[in-house]
Amino acid sequence: MTRLLNARTFASLRRHRNYRLYFLGQVISLSGTWMQNIALAWVVVGLTHSPVAVGLLAFLRFAPFTVFSLPAGVLADRFDNRRTMMAMQAVSMVISAVLAALVLLGRPALWEIYVLAVLAGTAAVFDAPNRHALTFQMVGRDELPNAVALNASLFNGSRVIGPAIGGVVIAAAGVGACFAVNALSFLAVLTALALMRKRELFPLERREAPRLVQGVRHGLGYVWRTPSIRLVLLMTMVVSTVGFNFHVLVPVVASKTLHVGAEVFGALGAAFGLGALAGALLAATFARASWKALVLGSAGFSVTLLALAPETTVWPIALLLFLTGVFFTTWTANSQSIVQLTAPDHLRGRVLSIYLFAFGGFAPLGGLLAGWLSDVGGTQLAFFVAGITCLAMTAYAFLAWPRQASEERAEELDTQRVAA
C-alpha cells in the first residue's frame, strides 16, 4: 500500500522531465520568496511597531491582484506561457535586488518598502496564470490533479524552509540578506524554464488570440454560466479574503501576543508551512479532485482558526497552525484542480485568472481588516471573526453544491439533445 501511495504521490515527477525541471527550480526560488515575505513584514514591524502598518503592507502586496488579475488571464491565453513566466521571474529578481540594496545600504523609508511591494505584487499577478496554465502543458489532463497537489507541496514546503531559514538569517545577518538570497534564487527557476523541451509540452486547443476587453468578458461569461466553478470561486473569495491573512496575523502574534523574536516568528510560519506540505502530499495521492475533500478542508480550516483565537502560548499556536496548513492545502488543491479541469483550453488562462482574483483580489481588504481587528481586539478577535465567517461560507457551499451540480448536469443534457 505504501509503495502504491508513493507511486501516485510523485507520478508527475517520475513521468515528465519538464515538470521535474520546473519543480526543482521552484523549490529553490519559492524558498527565497518566503524568506523575502517574512523579511518584508519584519522590516515594517521594526519601522512602525504597528499591526495596521503590516496590514497596509498586505494591502499593497495584493492590490495588483485586484487591478490586474483579469487582464493577466487574457494575456496568458494569448502569449506563450513559458516565455511570459521567464520575463516575470526576471522582473521579480530585479525588484528583490533593489530591496536588498536599499536595506543593506541603510535604513529604508517605509514608502520605499511599500512601492517595491506593489511592484513585486504586479509581477506576481502576471506570472501566476501563466505558471498554472504551464502546469497543464507539462503533465496533461490525466495527471493535472497530481501536479497541482505537488505544486502545492513545493509551495508549502518552501513555507517550511523559507521562514525557518529566514528567521535565522534575520537574527544573524539582518533582513537585507534575505532579500539578497531571494534575488539569487530566481536564477534557479529561470534556468529550469530555459532547459525545458518545447516538443514535450502537451498541445493546447487555442482559438483566435483574444482581445483584452472581449477576452475578459468571455471569461467572466463562462464562469457565470458554469455553476460548479461559480460556487468554488465564491467560496474561494470569502474564505481566502477573511481567513487567509497569516502574513498579517503571524507577525502580530509573534510580536504582540507572544512577545518573541524573529526565530520564533520564523518557526510559527514554518509550522503552518509544514502542515500545508503534509496536506498537499496527502492530496497528491488521490487520482481525482474531490468536492467532498474541498468542503472537508475548508471546514477544518475554519475550525482551527476558531481554536487559534484564545491561545496565547507558543506550542499550542504552533500545533494549530500546523493543522490549519493541512486543511488549507486540502481545500486549495482540490478547488484549483476542479477549476482547471472544468475550463476548456482556450479559456483556461482567463478562468485561472478569475480564480486567482477570487483568491487574492480582495486580499488587500482582508489584510486591512485583519490588521484593524488585531489593533482593536488583538489576534484573538481577528482569528475569531475569520473562523466564524469561513465556517458560515463552508456551510452554505455544502448545502448549495447538490443543487448547483444538478443544474450543471441538466444543462449538459440539454446541450447534448440540441447537438443530436
C-alpha positions in Angstrom: 0.0 0.0 0.0 2.8 2.4 0.9 4.5 1.7 -2.5 1.2 2.4 -4.3 0.8 5.7 -2.5 4.3 6.7 -3.3 3.8 5.9 -6.9 0.7 8.0 -7.0 2.1 10.9 -5.0 5.1 11.6 -7.3 3.6 10.4 -10.6 4.1 13.7 -12.4 7.7 14.0 -11.3 8.6 10.5 -12.5 6.9 10.8 -15.9 7.7 14.3 -17.1 11.2 15.8 -17.5 9.9 19.3 -18.0 7.9 19.1 -14.8 11.0 17.8 -12.9 13.0 20.8 -14.0 10.1 23.2 -13.1 9.7 21.5 -9.7 13.4 21.8 -8.8 13.7 25.4 -9.9 10.6 26.3 -7.9 11.8 24.6 -4.7 14.8 26.9 -4.7 13.0 30.1 -5.9 10.0 29.8 -3.7 12.1 29.2 -0.6 13.8 32.6 -1.3 10.4 34.2 -1.9 9.1 33.1 1.5 12.3 34.5 3.1 11.5 37.8 1.4 7.9 37.7 2.6 8.8 37.4 6.3 11.6 39.9 5.8 9.2 42.5 4.4 6.8 42.0 7.3 9.7 42.2 9.8 11.0 45.4 8.3 7.6 47.1 8.6 7.2 45.8 12.2 10.6 47.2 13.0 9.9 50.6 11.4 6.4 51.1 12.8 5.5 48.7 15.6 2.0 48.8 14.2 -0.4 46.0 13.2 -2.2 48.4 10.9 1.1 49.2 9.0 1.6 45.4 8.5 -2.0 45.2 7.2 -1.2 48.0 4.8 1.8 46.1 3.5 -0.5 43.2 2.8 -3.0 45.5 1.1 -0.3 46.9 -1.2 1.2 43.5 -1.9 -2.1 42.1 -3.0 -3.7 45.2 -4.6 -2.2 44.3 -8.0 -4.3 41.1 -8.0 -7.4 43.3 -7.7 -6.4 45.5 -10.6 -4.6 43.2 -13.0 -5.8 39.6 -12.5 -8.4 39.6 -15.3 -6.1 41.3 -17.9 -3.3 38.9 -16.9 -5.6 35.9 -17.7 -6.3 37.3 -21.2 -2.5 37.7 -21.8 -1.9 34.1 -20.6 -4.4 32.8 -23.2 -2.7 35.0 -25.9 1.0 34.5 -25.4 3.4 31.6 -24.8 3.1 30.8 -21.0 6.7 29.7 -20.6 8.3 32.8 -22.1 5.9 35.1 -20.3 6.8 33.4 -17.0 10.5 33.8 -17.7 10.0 37.6 -18.2 8.1 38.0 -15.0 10.6 36.0 -13.0 13.4 38.2 -14.3 11.4 41.3 -13.2 10.9 39.9 -9.8 14.6 39.2 -9.5 15.4 42.8 -10.2 12.9 44.0 -7.6 14.4 41.8 -4.9 17.9 43.0 -5.7 16.7 46.6 -5.3 15.2 45.7 -1.9 18.4 44.1 -0.8 20.4 47.2 -1.8 18.1 49.6 0.0 18.2 47.6 3.2 21.9 46.8 3.2 22.9 50.4 2.4 20.9 52.0 5.2 17.6 52.3 6.9 15.0 52.3 4.2 12.0 54.6 4.2 8.6 53.0 4.7 7.2 54.4 1.4 10.1 52.7 -0.5 9.2 49.3 1.0 5.6 49.9 0.1 6.4 50.9 -3.5 8.5 47.8 -4.1 5.9 45.6 -2.5 3.4 46.9 -5.1 5.8 46.3 -8.0 6.6 42.7 -6.7 2.9 42.0 -6.5 2.3 43.3 -10.0 5.0 41.0 -11.4 3.5 38.1 -9.4 -0.1 38.6 -10.8 1.1 38.5 -14.4 3.2 35.4 -13.6 0.5 33.4 -11.8 -1.9 32.4 -14.6 1.0 31.5 -16.9 2.5 29.3 -14.2 -0.7 27.5 -13.5 -1.5 27.1 -17.3 2.0 25.8 -17.9 1.4 23.0 -15.4 -1.4 21.7 -17.6 1.0 21.7 -20.6 3.8 20.0 -18.7 1.7 17.0 -17.4 -1.6 16.8 -19.4 -5.2 16.4 -18.2 -4.9 12.9 -16.6 -2.1 13.9 -14.1 -3.1 17.5 -13.5 -4.7 16.9 -10.1 -1.4 15.2 -9.0 0.7 18.0 -10.4 -1.5 20.7 -8.8 -1.1 19.0 -5.4 2.7 18.6 -5.9 2.8 22.3 -6.8 1.1 23.0 -3.5 3.6 20.7 -1.8 6.6 22.7 -3.1 4.8 26.0 -2.5 4.2 25.0 1.1 7.4 23.1 1.6 9.1 26.4 0.9 6.9 27.8 3.7 8.8 25.5 6.0 12.2 26.1 4.6 11.9 29.8 3.8 10.5 31.2 7.1 12.7 28.9 9.2 15.9 29.9 7.4 14.6 33.5 7.1 14.2 33.8 10.9 17.7 32.6 11.4 19.2 34.8 8.7 17.3 37.9 10.1 18.8 37.2 13.5 22.3 36.5 12.2 22.7 38.9 9.3 19.7 41.2 9.1 16.7 41.4 6.7 18.8 42.7 3.8 20.5 39.3 3.5 17.0 37.7 3.0 16.3 40.0 0.0 19.8 39.2 -1.5 19.3 35.5 -1.2 15.9 35.7 -2.8 17.3 37.7 -5.8 19.8 34.9 -6.4 17.2 32.2 -6.1 15.3 33.4 -9.2 18.3 32.1 -11.3 17.2 28.5 -10.5 13.7 28.8 -12.0 14.9 30.8 -15.0 17.4 28.1 -15.7 14.8 25.4 -15.4 12.4 27.2 -17.8 15.2 27.7 -20.3 16.1 24.0 -20.3 12.6 22.7 -21.0 11.9 20.8 -24.2 9.1 22.5 -26.0 8.2 19.4 -28.0 7.4 17.6 -24.8 4.7 20.1 -23.8 1.1 19.0 -24.2 -0.5 21.0 -27.1 -3.4 23.3 -26.3 -6.6 23.7 -28.4 -6.5 27.5 -28.6 -8.6 29.7 -30.8 -8.1 33.2 -32.2 -6.0 35.3 -29.8 -8.4 37.2 -27.6 -8.6 40.9 -27.3 -8.4 42.4 -23.9 -11.9 43.6 -23.1 -13.6 40.9 -25.2 -11.4 38.3 -23.6 -12.2 39.3 -20.1 -16.0 39.4 -20.9 -15.8 35.8 -22.4 -14.0 34.5 -19.3 -16.5 36.1 -16.9 -19.4 34.8 -19.0 -18.1 31.3 -19.0 -17.7 31.4 -15.2 -21.2 32.8 -14.7 -22.7 30.0 -16.9 -20.9 27.2 -15.0 -22.5 26.6 -11.6 -19.7 24.4 -10.2 -17.0 26.9 -11.0 -19.2 29.8 -9.8 -19.6 28.2 -6.4 -16.0 27.3 -6.0 -15.0 30.9 -6.8 -17.5 32.4 -4.3 -16.2 30.1 -1.6 -12.6 30.9 -2.5 -13.2 34.6 -2.4 -14.8 34.6 1.0 -12.6 32.1 2.8 -9.3 33.5 1.4 -10.2 37.1 1.9 -11.3 36.8 5.5 -9.4 33.7 6.6 -6.0 33.6 4.8 -4.3 36.6 6.5 -1.3 34.9 8.2 1.1 37.3 6.6 -0.6 39.9 8.8 -1.5 37.9 11.9 1.6 35.7 12.4 4.0 38.7 12.8 1.5 40.3 15.2 1.1 37.0 17.1 4.9 36.8 17.5 5.5 40.4 18.4 2.3 41.4 20.3 0.6 38.2 21.6 3.7 36.1 22.4 6.3 38.8 22.7 9.0 36.7 21.0 11.7 37.4 18.4 12.5 36.6 14.8 13.5 33.0 15.5 10.1 32.0 16.9 8.3 34.1 14.3 10.0 32.1 11.6 9.2 28.8 13.4 5.5 29.7 13.5 5.5 30.4 9.8 7.3 27.1 9.3 4.6 25.2 11.4 1.9 26.4 9.0 4.0 25.5 6.0 4.8 22.0 7.4 1.1 21.4 7.8 0.4 22.7 4.3 3.1 20.4 2.9 1.6 17.4 4.6 -1.9 18.3 3.3 -0.5 18.7 -0.3 1.3 15.4 -0.3 -1.9 13.7 1.0 -3.9 15.4 -1.8 -1.3 14.2 -4.4 -2.0 10.5 -3.5 -5.6 10.8 -4.9 -6.2 10.5 -8.6 -9.1 12.9 -8.8 -10.2 16.2 -7.4 -13.0 15.8 -4.9 -15.7 18.2 -3.8 -16.0 16.4 -0.5 -12.3 16.9 0.2 -12.7 20.6 -0.7 -15.5 21.0 1.8 -13.7 19.0 4.5 -10.6 21.1 4.0 -12.5 24.4 4.3 -14.4 23.2 7.4 -11.2 22.1 9.1 -9.5 25.3 8.2 -12.4 27.3 9.7 -12.5 25.3 13.0 -8.7 25.6 13.6 -9.0 29.4 13.1 -11.5 29.4 15.9 -9.3 27.3 18.0 -6.4 29.7 17.5 -8.4 32.7 18.8 -8.0 32.2 22.6 -4.4 30.8 22.5 -1.6 32.8 24.0 1.3 30.3 24.3 3.8 29.1 21.6 3.3 25.4 21.4 -0.5 25.2 21.1 -0.4 28.0 18.5 2.3 26.2 16.5 0.3 22.9 16.6 -2.9 24.7 15.5 -1.0 26.5 12.7 0.2 23.0 11.5 -3.4 21.7 11.4 -4.6 24.9 9.7 -2.0 24.3 7.0 -3.1 20.7 6.4 -6.7 21.7 5.9 -5.9 24.8 3.9 -4.0 22.9 1.3 -6.6 20.2 1.1 -9.1 22.9 0.2 -7.0 24.8 -2.3 -5.5 21.8 -4.1 -9.0 20.4 -4.8 -10.5 23.7 -5.7 -7.8 24.6 -8.2 -8.0 21.2 -9.8 -11.7 21.4 -10.2 -11.4 24.8 -11.9 -8.6 23.8 -14.2 -10.2 20.5 -15.3 -13.6 22.1 -15.9 -12.3 25.0 -18.0 -11.7 24.5 -21.8 -8.2 25.0 -23.2 -8.9 28.3 -24.9 -10.3 29.8 -21.7 -8.0 28.2 -19.1 -5.8 31.3 -18.6 -8.8 33.5 -18.1 -10.6 31.2 -15.8 -7.5 30.7 -13.7 -7.0 34.4 -13.5 -10.6 34.8 -12.2 -9.8 32.1 -9.7 -6.6 33.9 -8.6 -8.7 37.2 -8.5 -11.1 35.4 -6.1 -8.2 34.1 -4.1 -6.2 37.3 -3.9 -8.2 40.2 -5.4 -9.8 41.1 -2.1 -6.8 40.2 0.0 -5.9 43.9 0.3 -9.2 44.5 2.2 -8.7 41.2 4.1 -5.2 42.3 5.2 -6.5 45.7 6.4 -9.4 44.0 8.2 -7.1 41.6 10.0 -4.8 44.5 10.9 -7.6 46.6 12.2 -9.2 43.7 14.2 -5.8 42.9 15.7 -5.4 46.6 16.7 -8.9 46.7 18.3 -9.1 43.3 20.0 -5.8 41.6 19.5 -5.3 38.5 17.4 -8.0 36.7 19.4 -10.7 38.9 17.8 -9.1 38.6 14.3 -9.0 34.8 14.4 -12.5 34.5 15.8 -14.0 36.7 13.1 -12.1 34.8 10.4 -13.2 31.4 11.8 -16.9 32.2 12.1 -17.1 33.8 8.6 -15.3 30.9 6.9 -17.4 28.3 8.7 -20.6 30.0 7.6 -19.4 30.1 3.9 -18.4 26.4 4.1 -21.9 25.5 5.4 -23.5 27.5 2.6 -21.3 25.7 -0.1 -22.1 22.3 1.4 -25.8 23.0 1.2 -25.7 24.6 -2.3 -23.4 22.1 -4.1 -26.1 19.4 -4.8 -28.4 22.0 -6.5 -25.5 23.5 -8.5 -24.3 20.1 -9.7 -27.9 19.2 -10.6 -28.3 22.4 -12.7 -25.0 21.7 -14.5 -25.9 18.1 -15.4 -29.3 19.4 -16.7 -27.6 22.0 -18.9 -25.2 19.3 -20.2 -28.1 17.0 -21.1 -29.9 19.9 -22.9 -26.7 20.7 -24.9 -26.4 17.0 -25.9 -30.0 16.9 -27.0 -29.6 20.0 -29.1 -26.4 18.7 -30.7 -28.2 15.4 -31.5 
